[in-house]
Amino acid sequence: MRRPFVSSARGATVPAHASGPFLYRLALATLGRLVRVVYRVRVEGVDHVPDRGPMILAANHRSFMDSIFLALTSPRPISFLAKAEYFDSGLTRWLFNATGQIPVRRGSPAGARRALAAASEVLAHDGAVGTYPEGTRSRDGMLHRGRRGPALLALDCAAPIVPVGLVGTEAVQQPSQRMPRPFKTVQVRYGQPIGVCTDPNGDSRAARSRTVTNVVMHDIAALCGQPYVDSFSEIPAGSTS
């Protein structure tokens, strides 16, 4: 049975973070005022986010703006696993480093290991890490097979995974668009945390991480409404064809 959402007040929710880098909090305060004017943001299930302890957010990915809407609606500061190219420019590198973001170089196994190590350090200090299991933005409207990184992090750090469904962010800014469009409605839906533990059946770490990833992706699909496509079968989850 699919778990119900818990609704919150309508309109943009920009929490006052009690902790986190100063520039992170300053950016939230500045962006929050603008977002309240430009966008209508509806938040559901934010009370599912644990108040303390390590936590991993796992969301669908349709727009560059996804991280902004997540950061503005999360009750806790988030360190996102971000595309390493954002760290190549001096200004953006300084901003991303100052706000506690983690670079990930695509196609680099060594870079992926460094990113996971940095994320593990955040979780070891009871922080929150933001991830997009698909690995990149969806351009066809489907939710694609999740990568195992978030599940491996969860298993190694004993951190729950909170699935998140983002709805409407592709109307704000699609991957091909340079600038976001104003006056759109966005929904951010937080699901119930998914706890992870050692499999009593003795499955390997790799097998366990794939099982956890599948559970996470199906919960994300239920939250965002995108058809879930397994990259190997190319058949949407729940399809009879």
Secondary structure, DSSP 8 states (H G I E B T S, - for coil): ------B--SS------SSS-HHHHHHHHHHHHHHHHH-EEEEE-GGGS-SSS-EEEEE----TTHHHHHHHH-SS--EEEEEGGGGTSHHHHHHHHHTT-EEE-TT-HHHHHHHHHHHHHHHHTT-EEEE-TTSS--SSS-EE---SHHHHHHHHHT--EEEEEEESHHHH--TT-SS--SS-EEEEEE---B-----TT---HHHHHHHHHHHHHHHHHHHH---EE-TTT--BTT---
